[in-house]
Amino acid sequence: MKFKSCLLALAILFISSGFTSPIETNSDPIPRPKLVVGIMIDQMRWDYLYLFHERYGSDGFKRILKEGFSNENTYIDYIPTVTGIGHSTVYTGSVPAIHGITGNSITFNTTGETVNCVGDASVESVGTTSDHGKRSPVNMLSNTIGDELKLATNFRSKVIGISLKDRGAILPAGHAADAAYWFEAKTGKWVSSTYYMEELPKWVDNFNGRNYASKYLKKDWNTLYDIKTYTQSTADNKPYEGTLKGQDEAVFPVKTSKLFTKDDYSVIYTTPHGNSILLDFAKETIDKENLGKGEDTDLLAISLSSTDAIGHTFGVNSVEVEDTYLRLDKELGAFFKYLDQKIGKGKYTIFLTADHGANHNPQFLHENKLPVHTVKSNLKEDLNELLKKRFQVDGLVNSTGYNQVRFDYKLINEHQLDEQEMRDICMRYLRRNPEILFVADFNKIGDAAIPEQIKQRMINSHHPERTGGIHFVFNADAKSLTTKGSGHSVWNPDDARIPMLWMGWGIKNGRSSQQAHMSDIAPTLAYLLKIQVPNGSIGKVLNEILIEE
């Protein structure tokens, strides 16, 4: 009885003490990096990794190649290869047919309206009185890896995108981002939109107040080393190089101090100073936003735009491009060391890639006895003339941009025309045009006699409301012989083969020659972070780069 009484007393004491079962806590958190940094280098050809390799230092590109993983055979999944699509594809793991970003501008077939791919009239500018801040990801139809990271952490993770270009900041950051910032040439300041915030954070105002753009441009631009050592480039002054506004010749030194005013800092885009100011802003973003310091993984999307402007202006074989990459290599090395100190070596993950490459200038090819395919036809004019003869309606073809025939559907509906007959007329003309290699009517794409890889890129590019109904491919990288600088947007490896480098937490050391695709980056990150892939993703996980637990 005494024993039973003792048990009863203990039970009463246990109940009266208000004891409840302990709440289970997770003492084994999911292993993840503290910070993911995505680095897009606008217009970086894959071969730049090795073209200038001997002159790179040990802390930039060579560090990633030595410590990280390189997918040496990475291709873009669609045509045309342009900035807006590239940034969307990398961060969604999708293609234009799904994510809806079909170019740097988008034309809607139903209305005929053309908009900037990140244009959004429903938001207001922040940090400027101009319309340059009326931007958002509203036209992108898929989630990004940043959006999925937000969902996986109940929105505790921070996601921020930065670039000189609005689209280079906004599209990678995604829909649920904490912020996106881009550079306004008129004021030389970083701006945003009310999609993200009502006013700039104090730290951004402070950064803008230091007027970095003016400080950099006053330094001018000379070659990093003796110009005679730039043996991977053409002579400094070639007739097929473009010039900066206010510049008489494309020669060093470039007096950037005389090429800007307090109301126009646009020249910074076309100098390595643009990369410098962006990486300065990246460090400030990490510091002031405490990225990589919380319990959950953060993501910073960086897009370097000056490489694109310099390539377009001077050409891929120019001293200007070689000098830009030698300087960028040093700056990336310094940035990686900053991450080592700020976040901790081995605690962050980096991927580095490009939105597209670039092709050689046709005059450069011609003077070196390499094949050149020139374009003389005015396709839009020719097709409209043919259609007018048949239907007595002028202007039925709205555009042949991005190598697509786009019809004016308002006119088609107004005159009740047979669209398929219009397509057939255009197809016959394009097939007989010696400047055109392949052409496909998307009503009959299955019957198109086109190499499968190119056909698949056409299919991946086709959004019925946002692209033309006929896609065509010119012979090689066809251009006019009067073209200056370099261009891009075609299927050829010059444009479509890009670097894909990885380094840091969870990444093996090595390289692979197996073909990978731009759309593989987002699903690989999702697997690394143990989160859902973006909702439009069609890429595959690159298991070979990952350290398995």
Secondary structure, DSSP 4 states (H G I P E B T S, - for coil): -HHHHHHHHHHHHHHHTT--PPPP--SSPPP--SEEEEEEETT--TTHHHHTGGG--TTTHHHHHHHSEEESSEE-SSSS--HHHHHHHHHHS--HHHH---SSEEE-TTT--EEETTB-TTS-EES-SSGGG-B-STT--S--HHHHHHHHTTT-S-EEEEESSHHHHHHHH-SS-SEEEEEETTTTEEEEETTT-SS--HHHHHHHHT-HHHHHHTT-B--SS-GGG-TTS--S--TT----TT-SSS-SSB-GGGS-BTTB-GGGGGSTHHHHHHHHHHHHHHHHTTTT-SSS-EEEEEEE-HHHHHHHHH-TTSHHHHHHHHHHHHHHHHHHHHHIIIIITTSEEEEEE-S------HHHHHHTT---------HHHHHHHHHHHHHS-S--EEE-GGGEEEE-HHHHHHHT--HHHHHHHHHHHHHH-TTEEEEEETTSGGG--S-HHHHHHHHHH--TTTS-SEEEEESTT---TT--S----SSSHHHHEE-EEEEETTB-SEEE-S-EEGGGHHHHHHHHHT-PPPTT------GGGB---
